[in-house]
Amino acid sequence: MANIKSAKKRILVAKTRNERNKSIKSAVKTAIKKVDAAVAANDKEAASAALLAATSAIDKATSKGVYHKNTASRKVSRLAKAVNSIA
């Protein structure tokens, strides 16, 4: 265990950020799974709605520094491509 006050604080802050980031990433993964499920069911309306929600969640995560902007862009692009592939 750390003896220095600043080191103790860094441990606490790192733990708090880790929990926050984990929560945000989990929400993004859930949103992506909803899009994938709608695409698998060939439900264009549900997939479009889920895509909008997932894009919003990914953008919020990016603005908070959880994801790099290129990672977020790649995720959104792949989801949009999947939704657009529905006939």
Secondary structure, 3 states (H helix, E strand, C coil): CCCCHHHHHHHHHHHHHHHHHHHHHHHHHHHHHHHHHHHHCCCHHHHHHHHHHHHHHHHHHHHCCCCCHHHHHHHHHHHHHHHHCCC
